[in-house]
Amino acid sequence: MEKHFDLLSFREALNPLAEINASALQTSFESIVKGSHLTTQRKQIDHYLPSQYLEKLIEKRYSPNTIKTYVSYIKSFAEEFQDSSLESVSTQQINNYILNLIRMKGISASQQNQRISAIKFYYEQVLGRKKAYYQLSRPKKEKKLPHILTIDEVEHLLKCCRNLKHKCILMTLYSAGLRRSELINLKINDIDSKRMLIRISHSKGNKDRYTLLSEKLVKLLRDYYKIYQPKYWLFEGQRGGQYSATSIENVFRKAMKQARITKYATPHTLRHSFATHLLEQGINLRYIQEILGHSSLKTTEIYTHVSSKQLTKIQNPLDKLHTD
C-alpha cells in the first residue's frame, strides 16, 4: 500500500533549514540578468541547497527527519566547496572533507555514515552518477553494547520525577521503547486506549508500527491531558508546537540528578532498558524486534549480550576454590 506523504510534518521538519532571506532577493529582474548578480544568486541556490536535491528526497518518500538531516549535511558540504562547482568535486576531496570533520569536530561513526549517505544521494540520485562514489570510505560499524538502567533504577528514576508532564514523557519513552524523535512526533490520536497500543508514524526508515501502551501510563496521561490540554501533539512546548529534543534531554538529566543515578545514560537508554527488560521477562526476540521497529533481527540481538539474567546464574569458578 502506498504511504501517504504528510506535508505538515515535512514542512515542520524543514522549517529551521528552509528560511530564505527575502532582502537578498529584492533585486530587479533586469539587474540580475545584466549584472554579475546572476552568478551570486545561482551560487546561493546551487551551493547551499540544490533544489533538485530536495525534490528527489520527496520523490523517494524519505521521512521528514531524514530529509532534515540530509538537507543540513548537504548544505554544510556545499558551503565547504562554495568556491567551486559541486559537480567537479572529486571522491578524494569528499574523503578529505569527511576526514577533516572527524579530526576537527570529532563526529561519530554514525554521523560519518549519515553525512556520506547525504553526499552520495546528491551525486548518485540527483546527478545520476550511480557507480562513481562507491570508493567513499565508510567507517567500521561500532560494536558497543548499549547502556541500560536496571528495573530498580528505572523505578527510582520515575518516583523521583515529580512534574506530571515530565513523568509522562519519561514513562512514555520507557514503556513504549521510543526513540526521542518518535516521542516528539506523537499526536494525541496516536494513543489507542481501547486496544492499548500506541501508533508510531513515519519512524526510522519511514515505517509505521504499533507499540505497547501501559495501563499505568494511560491513567497518568488522562490526568496530564486535563491539566495541560495539548492541542495536536501529545507533548507540546510552552508556546505550543512540538516538544524539543533538547527539552527531553533536560527532563531526563534533571530526573537522573534527582534520583542520584550517576552511571552514563541518555533518554535513548530508556529504550535500551525497555528492550532488555522485555528479553529478561522471556519475551520472544521477534516480538521485541516488531515493537522496537528494527528492520533486522541482528539489531535486536544486541540485547542478548546486555541481559544479565542468565549471566548471574553462572557460578564463577574462583568461588569454588579454597583460597584461604
HELIX and SHEET records of a PDB file:
HELIX    1   1 LEU A    7  LEU A   14  1                                   8    
HELIX    2   2 ALA A   22  LEU A   25  5                                   4    
HELIX    3   3 PHE A   29  LYS A   34  1                                   6    
HELIX    4   4 HIS A   37  TYR A   48  1                                  12    
HELIX    5   5 SER A   51  GLU A   59  1                                   9    
HELIX    6   6 PRO A   64  GLU A   80  1                                  17    
HELIX    7   7 LEU A   86  SER A   88  5                                   3    
HELIX    8   8 THR A   91  LYS A  105  1                                  15    
HELIX    9   9 ALA A  109  LYS A  120  1                                  12    
HELIX   10  10 PHE A  121  VAL A  126  3                                   6    
HELIX   11  11 ILE A  151  CYS A  160  1                                  10    
HELIX   12  12 LEU A  164  ALA A  176  1                                  13    
HELIX   13  13 ARG A  180  ILE A  184  1                                   5    
HELIX   14  14 ILE A  188  ASP A  190  5                                   3    
HELIX   15  15 GLU A  215  TYR A  228  1                                  14    
HELIX   16  16 ALA A  245  ALA A  259  1                                  15    
HELIX   17  17 PRO A  267  GLU A  280  1                                  14    
HELIX   18  18 LEU A  285  LEU A  292  1                                   8    
HELIX   19  19 LEU A  297  THR A  300  1                                   4    
HELIX   20  20 TYR A  303  VAL A  306  1                                   4    
HELIX   21  21 LEU A  311  LYS A  313  5                                   3    
HELIX   22  22 PRO A  317  LYS A  320  5                                   4    
SHEET    1   A 3 ILE A 191  ASP A 192  0                                        
SHEET    2   A 3 LEU A 197  ILE A 200 -1                                        
SHEET    3   A 3 ARG A 209  LEU A 212 -1                                        
END                                                                             
